[in-house]
Amino acid sequence: MADIFNTENVRTLLQNKFIFMLGDSNMRASYKDLVLLINRNEILEMAALRRRGEESFEGDKRICYAGMSRGRQYVEGREFLVLFLRQILSYYATLFPNDVLHIYIFKYEL
């Protein structure tokens, strides 16, 4: 169980919000923590933290992916939809900005 927030708190705070998370592996971990908190009122285990590029995590959807690579070419985009939120979008890359990022942002008209 999460120590500070629970699922009910998150639902209240984020109701009808659009969230766009942009960053590296640390942001990916924050995104996964948020999704897990929403779905199961739990925080991320270390094993799940290390996984990347999975087709789906707790009901989200991978929407762009450049393959499993180390270094500056890694790109991963995810989308999570739940009833009380408008949408959570997340984009992880090791290098910013790049063409994929520009396309991704303009696609969702942030």
C-alpha atoms as an extended CHARMM CRD file, in Angstrom:
* protein
*
       110  EXT
         1         1  MET       CA              0.0000000000        0.0000000000        0.0000000000  PROA      1               0.0000000000
         2         2  ALA       CA              1.2390000000        3.4810000000       -0.8100000000  PROA      2               0.0000000000
         3         3  ASP       CA              2.4200000000        5.5040000000        2.1810000000  PROA      3               0.0000000000
         4         4  ILE       CA              1.2760000000        9.0250000000        1.3150000000  PROA      4               0.0000000000
         5         5  PHE       CA             -1.4900000000        8.7880000000       -1.2690000000  PROA      5               0.0000000000
         6         6  ASN       CA             -4.0760000000        6.1500000000       -1.9590000000  PROA      6               0.0000000000
         7         7  THR       CA             -6.2380000000        5.4860000000       -5.0020000000  PROA      7               0.0000000000
         8         8  GLU       CA             -9.0810000000        7.6190000000       -3.6700000000  PROA      8               0.0000000000
         9         9  ASN       CA             -6.7570000000       10.6160000000       -3.1690000000  PROA      9               0.0000000000
        10        10  VAL       CA             -5.3900000000       10.2590000000       -6.6850000000  PROA      10              0.0000000000
        11        11  ARG       CA             -8.8700000000       10.0400000000       -8.1970000000  PROA      11              0.0000000000
        12        12  THR       CA             -9.9390000000       13.1940000000       -6.3840000000  PROA      12              0.0000000000
        13        13  LEU       CA             -6.8070000000       15.1840000000       -7.2240000000  PROA      13              0.0000000000
        14        14  LEU       CA             -6.5900000000       14.1630000000      -10.8760000000  PROA      14              0.0000000000
        15        15  GLN       CA            -10.2550000000       14.0260000000      -11.8550000000  PROA      15              0.0000000000
        16        16  ASN       CA            -10.7490000000       15.1220000000      -15.4960000000  PROA      16              0.0000000000
        17        17  LYS       CA             -7.0710000000       16.0390000000      -15.8660000000  PROA      17              0.0000000000
        18        18  PHE       CA             -4.7900000000       15.5000000000      -18.8420000000  PROA      18              0.0000000000
        19        19  ILE       CA             -1.2860000000       14.5140000000      -17.7370000000  PROA      19              0.0000000000
        20        20  PHE       CA              1.7700000000       14.5440000000      -19.9840000000  PROA      20              0.0000000000
        21        21  MET       CA              4.9430000000       13.0930000000      -18.4690000000  PROA      21              0.0000000000
        22        22  LEU       CA              8.2070000000       13.6850000000      -20.2830000000  PROA      22              0.0000000000
        23        23  GLY       CA             11.5790000000       12.4310000000      -19.1870000000  PROA      23              0.0000000000
        24        24  ASP       CA             14.0220000000        9.5850000000      -18.7920000000  PROA      24              0.0000000000
        25        25  SER       CA             13.9680000000        6.3430000000      -16.8340000000  PROA      25              0.0000000000
        26        26  ASN       CA             13.2290000000        8.2120000000      -13.5900000000  PROA      26              0.0000000000
        27        27  MET       CA             10.0700000000        9.6600000000      -15.1380000000  PROA      27              0.0000000000
        28        28  ARG       CA              9.1410000000        6.2060000000      -16.4540000000  PROA      28              0.0000000000
        29        29  ALA       CA              9.3400000000        4.9250000000      -12.8670000000  PROA      29              0.0000000000
        30        30  SER       CA              7.1210000000        7.7930000000      -11.6570000000  PROA      30              0.0000000000
        31        31  TYR       CA              4.6110000000        7.0370000000      -14.4080000000  PROA      31              0.0000000000
        32        32  LYS       CA              4.5280000000        3.3420000000      -13.4890000000  PROA      32              0.0000000000
        33        33  ASP       CA              4.1130000000        4.2160000000       -9.8070000000  PROA      33              0.0000000000
        34        34  LEU       CA              1.1490000000        6.4410000000      -10.6520000000  PROA      34              0.0000000000
        35        35  VAL       CA             -0.5050000000        3.7930000000      -12.8330000000  PROA      35              0.0000000000
        36        36  LEU       CA             -0.0050000000        1.1180000000      -10.1820000000  PROA      36              0.0000000000
        37        37  LEU       CA             -1.3470000000        3.4130000000       -7.4620000000  PROA      37              0.0000000000
        38        38  ILE       CA             -4.4600000000        4.1010000000       -9.5610000000  PROA      38              0.0000000000
        39        39  ASN       CA             -5.0430000000        0.4310000000      -10.3900000000  PROA      39              0.0000000000
        40        40  ARG       CA             -4.0460000000       -1.4280000000       -7.2320000000  PROA      40              0.0000000000
        41        41  ASN       CA             -3.1780000000        1.0960000000       -4.5120000000  PROA      41              0.0000000000
        42        42  GLU       CA              0.4020000000       -0.1950000000       -4.4870000000  PROA      42              0.0000000000
        43        43  ILE       CA              3.8450000000        1.1890000000       -5.2210000000  PROA      43              0.0000000000
        44        44  LEU       CA              6.2280000000       -0.2010000000       -7.7950000000  PROA      44              0.0000000000
        45        45  GLU       CA              8.4230000000       -3.1910000000       -6.9640000000  PROA      45              0.0000000000
        46        46  MET       CA             12.0600000000       -3.1270000000       -8.0450000000  PROA      46              0.0000000000
        47        47  ALA       CA             11.5510000000       -5.8890000000      -10.6440000000  PROA      47              0.0000000000
        48        48  ALA       CA              8.8320000000       -3.8940000000      -12.4310000000  PROA      48              0.0000000000
        49        49  LEU       CA             10.9560000000       -0.7690000000      -12.2400000000  PROA      49              0.0000000000
        50        50  ARG       CA             13.6900000000       -2.3550000000      -14.3460000000  PROA      50              0.0000000000
        51        51  ARG       CA             11.3630000000       -3.5600000000      -17.1220000000  PROA      51              0.0000000000
        52        52  ARG       CA             10.9340000000       -1.3180000000      -20.1150000000  PROA      52              0.0000000000
        53        53  GLY       CA              9.2840000000       -1.4620000000      -23.4910000000  PROA      53              0.0000000000
        54        54  GLU       CA              6.5700000000       -3.8950000000      -22.4560000000  PROA      54              0.0000000000
        55        55  GLU       CA              3.5020000000       -3.9730000000      -24.7160000000  PROA      55              0.0000000000
        56        56  SER       CA              1.2450000000       -3.1280000000      -21.7550000000  PROA      56              0.0000000000
        57        57  PHE       CA              1.7500000000       -2.2270000000      -18.1040000000  PROA      57              0.0000000000
        58        58  GLU       CA             -1.3060000000       -2.4320000000      -15.8180000000  PROA      58              0.0000000000
        59        59  GLY       CA             -3.6760000000       -1.7570000000      -18.7100000000  PROA      59              0.0000000000
        60        60  ASP       CA             -1.8060000000        1.0330000000      -20.4540000000  PROA      60              0.0000000000
        61        61  LYS       CA             -0.7520000000        0.8980000000      -24.1030000000  PROA      61              0.0000000000
        62        62  ARG       CA              2.6280000000        1.3710000000      -25.7140000000  PROA      62              0.0000000000
        63        63  ILE       CA              2.0930000000        3.8760000000      -28.5320000000  PROA      63              0.0000000000
        64        64  CYS       CA              5.6160000000        4.4080000000      -29.8320000000  PROA      64              0.0000000000
        65        65  TYR       CA              8.7830000000        2.4300000000      -29.3660000000  PROA      65              0.0000000000
        66        66  ALA       CA             12.2170000000        2.4340000000      -30.9770000000  PROA      66              0.0000000000
        67        67  GLY       CA             13.2150000000       -1.0140000000      -29.7150000000  PROA      67              0.0000000000
        68        68  MET       CA             15.4140000000       -2.1660000000      -26.8810000000  PROA      68              0.0000000000
        69        69  SER       CA             18.5650000000       -0.1330000000      -27.1910000000  PROA      69              0.0000000000
        70        70  ARG       CA             20.9850000000        1.3180000000      -24.7340000000  PROA      70              0.0000000000
        71        71  GLY       CA             22.3060000000        4.7940000000      -25.1030000000  PROA      71              0.0000000000
        72        72  ARG       CA             20.9200000000        7.8330000000      -26.8530000000  PROA      72              0.0000000000
        73        73  GLN       CA             18.4910000000        6.1250000000      -29.2330000000  PROA      73              0.0000000000
        74        74  TYR       CA             15.9510000000        4.8070000000      -26.7120000000  PROA      74              0.0000000000
        75        75  VAL       CA             12.3840000000        6.0580000000      -27.2310000000  PROA      75              0.0000000000
        76        76  GLU       CA              9.1770000000        4.8210000000      -25.5850000000  PROA      76              0.0000000000
        77        77  GLY       CA              5.7090000000        6.3880000000      -25.4890000000  PROA      77              0.0000000000
        78        78  ARG       CA              2.7720000000        5.1510000000      -23.4180000000  PROA      78              0.0000000000
        79        79  GLU       CA             -0.9040000000        6.0150000000      -22.9880000000  PROA      79              0.0000000000
        80        80  PHE       CA             -3.1310000000        5.2280000000      -20.0170000000  PROA      80              0.0000000000
        81        81  LEU       CA             -6.8800000000        5.8380000000      -19.9980000000  PROA      81              0.0000000000
        82        82  VAL       CA             -9.1110000000        5.5450000000      -16.9390000000  PROA      82              0.0000000000
        83        83  LEU       CA            -12.6640000000        6.7150000000      -16.3230000000  PROA      83              0.0000000000
        84        84  PHE       CA            -11.9520000000        9.5860000000      -13.9280000000  PROA      84              0.0000000000
        85        85  LEU       CA             -9.0020000000       10.9820000000      -15.9390000000  PROA      85              0.0000000000
        86        86  ARG       CA             -9.0190000000       12.4050000000      -19.4070000000  PROA      86              0.0000000000
        87        87  GLN       CA             -5.6850000000       10.7840000000      -20.2340000000  PROA      87              0.0000000000
        88        88  ILE       CA             -2.1300000000       10.1570000000      -19.0930000000  PROA      88              0.0000000000
        89        89  LEU       CA              0.5140000000       10.3020000000      -21.7900000000  PROA      89              0.0000000000
        90        90  SER       CA              4.1380000000        9.5760000000      -21.1160000000  PROA      90              0.0000000000
        91        91  TYR       CA              7.1790000000        9.8250000000      -23.3140000000  PROA      91              0.0000000000
        92        92  TYR       CA             10.6600000000        8.6400000000      -22.4060000000  PROA      92              0.0000000000
        93        93  ALA       CA             13.8250000000        9.1770000000      -24.3370000000  PROA      93              0.0000000000
        94        94  THR       CA             17.4880000000        9.5430000000      -23.6240000000  PROA      94              0.0000000000
        95        95  LEU       CA             17.9270000000       12.5520000000      -25.8980000000  PROA      95              0.0000000000
        96        96  PHE       CA             15.6890000000       15.6250000000      -26.2880000000  PROA      96              0.0000000000
        97        97  PRO       CA             14.4900000000       17.1390000000      -28.5550000000  PROA      97              0.0000000000
        98        98  ASN       CA             14.0870000000       14.8140000000      -31.5290000000  PROA      98              0.0000000000
        99        99  ASP       CA             11.7120000000       14.4700000000      -34.4640000000  PROA      99              0.0000000000
       100       100  VAL       CA              9.6360000000       11.7870000000      -32.7870000000  PROA      100             0.0000000000
       101       101  LEU       CA              9.0470000000       14.0290000000      -29.7690000000  PROA      101             0.0000000000
       102       102  HSD       CA              7.8070000000       16.9110000000      -31.9120000000  PROA      102             0.0000000000
       103       103  ILE       CA              5.4000000000       14.6430000000      -33.7730000000  PROA      103             0.0000000000
       104       104  TYR       CA              4.2010000000       13.1230000000      -30.5020000000  PROA      104             0.0000000000
       105       105  ILE       CA              3.4870000000       16.4860000000      -28.8670000000  PROA      105             0.0000000000
       106       106  PHE       CA              1.7180000000       17.9780000000      -31.8730000000  PROA      106             0.0000000000
       107       107  LYS       CA             -0.3670000000       14.8380000000      -32.3360000000  PROA      107             0.0000000000
       108       108  TYR       CA             -1.9820000000       15.4100000000      -28.9530000000  PROA      108             0.0000000000
       109       109  GLU       CA             -2.0740000000       19.2300000000      -29.2820000000  PROA      109             0.0000000000
       110       110  LEU       CA             -0.6410000000       19.9540000000      -25.8770000000  PROA      110             0.0000000000
